[in-house]
Each structure stands twice: as C-alpha cells, then as structure tokens.
C-alpha cells in the first residue's frame, strides 16, 4: 500500500522477500510479539496497513480463541508463553501427518529415494548456530550447562511429544521412515565434519546427564506413585509395550538388510561418532568443573573481605554513637 492509513489505498505488487523482510521488522522489533500471541496478532494488524492480507473467517475466529485462552492463562501465570507451550504438540503433529499426501511430502522432505537423510535441509535449520561467533557459541553452551546446575530436573516437562507415538496408528509415517533410513549413510554423516553442530548438541545433553549434581539428585529422588486411574496406568503400559515392539521390529529389519561386508564400515562410523561425542562431552564437563572451581575461589576470597568491611562499618557506627 503506497498510501498507508488512507481512505483511498493504492495497492501495488510486492515480492515475497519484501514481505518477509517487513514481517521480520514488525515482529522482530516487538519483544512481546515473540512471546504473546495477542501482540503478534496486533503486529500483523499494523502490517496490514501496508500489505493486503486476505484472511479466511475461520482463521479470525481461531485467532480470537487463542487470544482469549492466552489471556486466561496469563492471568494465572504472567510468564506464560503460548509458543513454548504449544511446541511439543506441534512437534507431534509434524511427525505424524494424518493424510497420505502429507505423509508422502514429509517422507520426500526428509529422505531421498535411497533412504539417505537430506542433510542440506537440516543444515539450513542449523545455519544460524553454525555461523555464530565462537564466543557466542561458548557462552550458549555454558548457559545450557548452568541451567542444568540450577535445577537438573527442570528440563523435564510434563508432556513428552514422542511418547507412545512409535507404536500407535499415528506413528505410521515415523515407523516407515525409520524402516527406510540407511543406517550406514546416517552414521557416516554423523561421524563427518559436517555434523559437528549435531554432535555438539548431543555432547551438551550427555554432559548434563553425566554431571555429578544430576547423578546425585537422581540417586536421592524417590519414585513417586503413579498418578491416575488404573485404566490410565494400564493404557500407559500398553503404549510402552507397543513402542518397544515397533522399535524391535525396526532394528531387526535394519539388521537383516545389512550386508556382511558393510558391517565393518558401519561399526567404524559408529565408533568414530561416539568417540567424538564423548570427547566433546568430557571437554564440556572439565570446563564446567573449572568454572565452578573459579566461582568457589572467588567466593572464598570475597568472604573475608566482606566480613572485615562489615566489621569496620560496625566499628565506625559505634564510634559515632558514642
């Protein structure tokens, strides 16, 4: 719209990249729009003054519903984030399409005809992390590890998006892709230099699990009794059994399809992958230990100084009062 906020707008064609840039400026410049659905809708409303967006009626009704639900949740929890809350459910729906066309599209976007993963698409998702400066990546790693320090079990949410999916009817597409995947090509890539960012994420997770504080809290934790009716617990056990049965079938099928000549190269790729991940995890654990040691030394050094400073102030106050 060449005449924004006018009663006689003048619409001209625009490119997709131009609209994406304007959308990024509108939403990226508003911190609330990145955490609140209502503020995001308001940002789109402001953007509609410059770009013509035709919205179906049901989308408007869904937007009003989400804004209302978000307001109710925010009144109970001011830090409520609708995006992070909906992410696990979105992930489950993403890997479990319901229509044949959607299953075909997901399979074609993830795997090639020969069963190899399309790593180029995955690398596009990780491009920001790979191109970040070394200092920023190191600070991010230490932040993730420090989050484990504060509360080792805080990352465990109540909803697990992939729990019970592999053995259910919704996991048909996921089972098929796991059956068609080429294990040799998978581990060859994971052991290569191109998968450094993926190995780093696995190493960060492994370093958090091998932390002494995490292990101590896990050993002291008492198993809580199951919550729910006996029918619910029975259903959970049935889901776990179906998942294990589906996983055993996939692994047995992958083993039967492997040729004897391919086993040494596959074993070598798996060994290189685990050695690189464990080495990176060991380095992260040592860096975290040194960071804790430095904090402890600083605290010990500051304690006498702060004590004598307090003692001097107390003595000055007594002299003034006397």
Buried (B, 14 or more C-beta within 10 A) or exposed (E): BEEEEEEEEEEEEEEEEEBEEBBEEBBEEBEEBBBBBBBBBBBBEEBEEBBEEEEEEEEEEEBEEBBEEBEEBBEEEEEBBBEEBEBBEEEBEEBBBEEEEEBEEBBEEBBEEEBBBEBEEBBEEBEEEEEBEEEEBEEEBBEBBEEBBEEBEEEEEEEEBBBBBBBBEBBEBBBBBBBBBBBBBBBBBBBBEEBEBBBBBBBBBBBBEBBEBBEEEEEEEEEEEEEEEEEEEEEBEEBEEBBEEBBEBBEEEBEEEEEEEEEEEBEEBBEBBBEBBBEBBBEBBEBBEEBEEEEEEEEEEEEEEEEEEEEEEEEEEEEEEE
